[in-house]
Amino acid sequence: MPYGPASILGDVLRNKRAEAVVRKHLTGIVNAPLEIQLRYAPLERVVGFLRRILEEAPGNGIDPLPSDWDVPTGGVEGRYHLTYFGFGQPRRRTFAMAPGIRYEAEVIDTWNMTVTRLPGTYEGVFTLPLPALPYIAVRLRAYEDTPTPATTAG
């Protein structure tokens, strides 16, 4: 395949997959020909990681939500917001959410496939610190929708 998706660099394809999750187009990109998926990095792991992020959304997945001009946002209004920064590398981001709803915030690193919960809860207009790296997303979950971490008996 001399042209098209096979000529896209691995990091660009990974970025497009993560952006597709937020824009709710995962199915078409995840189902890229196997030849393409095998040629670039361990993209199967990336697809699995992004699929888990989608599966953790409440209800039947995410829908596009209104967002700032520079980033796509998807989710369930008032309950779950997933904002993807792509190649952008912000050190911080201000969010303006509806008052009266508390959110827990997580930074999702789609490159290293990690999720880091930020301390505390957030409401209304707030600014989150970010790692200034590409391929980062922020997930905001309404506090009552946030899963409780499992505990183990010691």
N, C-alpha and C positions, 0 to 999 in steps of 0.2 A: 504494500500500500504506500506509494510514493508521496501522496498528498493527504491533506485532511488531518484527522485526529492523530494518526501515527507520527506526524511530524511535530507534534506539540511536545515541548520539554516536559519532563516528569513533574517539576514543581508547578508549572502552569496548569497541567492537567489536575494535579492535586488541588490547586486553588479553585479551579472551576468546579470540581466535585463538591468542595465545601460550600461554595457560593450557591450551587444548585440545591443543596439541602435547605438553605434559608429561603431560596426562591421557590421551593417546592417543585423542583424538576428532577429529583434524584433518580427516578426510575429510568429515564432515558440515558443518563450519564452512567449510572451503575451498570447498565446493560450494554456498555461498549463492547466491541468484539474482544474476545479473550486474547487474541494476538496483541492488542494494544495494552490490555491490562498487564500482561506478562512482561512487556518490554520495559516498563517504567517502575522502578522502585517496588516496594511491597504494597502496591495499590489495593490489593485485596484486604489487607489489614486496615487501610484507610477507609475503604468502603464499609467494612464492618464497624469501625469506630463511629463513623458518621451515621450509620444506620441505628446504632445504639442511642446516639444523641436524639435522633428522631423518635425512636420508640419510647423515650422517656418523657415525651411531650404528653400533656393531658388530652384526653378525648381521642379524636381520630386524626392526630397529626397536627401540622401547622399550616396556616394560611398566610399569605403576604399581609403585612401590617404597614400602616403609614410609617415612614422613616425619614431621616435626614437625607439630603441629596447625595451624600458620599458613601452611604452604607445601606445594604439591604437588611430588612428586618422581617422575620416571620414569627408566627406563634399563635397564641390564643389571647385575644385582647383582655387585658386585666389579670391574666393568670400566668402567662408564659411568653417571654420575649427572647428571641434569639437574634442577635445582631452580629454580622460578620464583617470584619474589616479588610479582608483580602490582603493585598500587597501593602496597605497602609500600616503604619507602625506607631500608633498613638501612645503617648505616655499616660494619658488620662482621657476620660470621656464623660461628658455631662449628659445625664438622662433626665427627661421630664416626663414623669409618670403621673397617673391620676392620683390625687391625694386620697388618703384613707386606705390604701393598699400597701402593706409592707412586703418587700421583696428580699429574698436571699439572692446573692450574686455569685456567679462562677465565671472564671476565665477559662475558656476552652482553647487549648493550643492544638490546632488541627495538624500541625507539622510533627510535633512530638507525641501527639495523641494523649494528652493529659487534660485533666479537669481539676482546677484549683478553686476551692470555695473561698471567697473573701469573708473576713470576719464581720459579724453584725448583720443588721437588716437595714434596708433603705426604703425611703418613702418620699413621694413628691419629686422635687428637683434635687439631684445629688450628683456628685462627681466620683467616679471610680478610678483608682490607679490601675494602669495597665503596663505590661512588660516592654512596650516599645519594640515588638517583634512582628514580623509579617504572619499572616494566616491565623490570626487570633479572632475568637468570637467571644461575646459576652452573653451569658444566659441569665435571665432574671426570672425567678419563679416566685409566685405569690407564696408568702410564708406558710400558709396552711396547705399548699400543694407540695411543699418540699419533703421528699422522703427522709425519714429518720435513718441515720446511719446504723447499721447492724452493730450490736455489741456482743462481745464474747465473754463468757464466764472465765474468771481467772483462778 
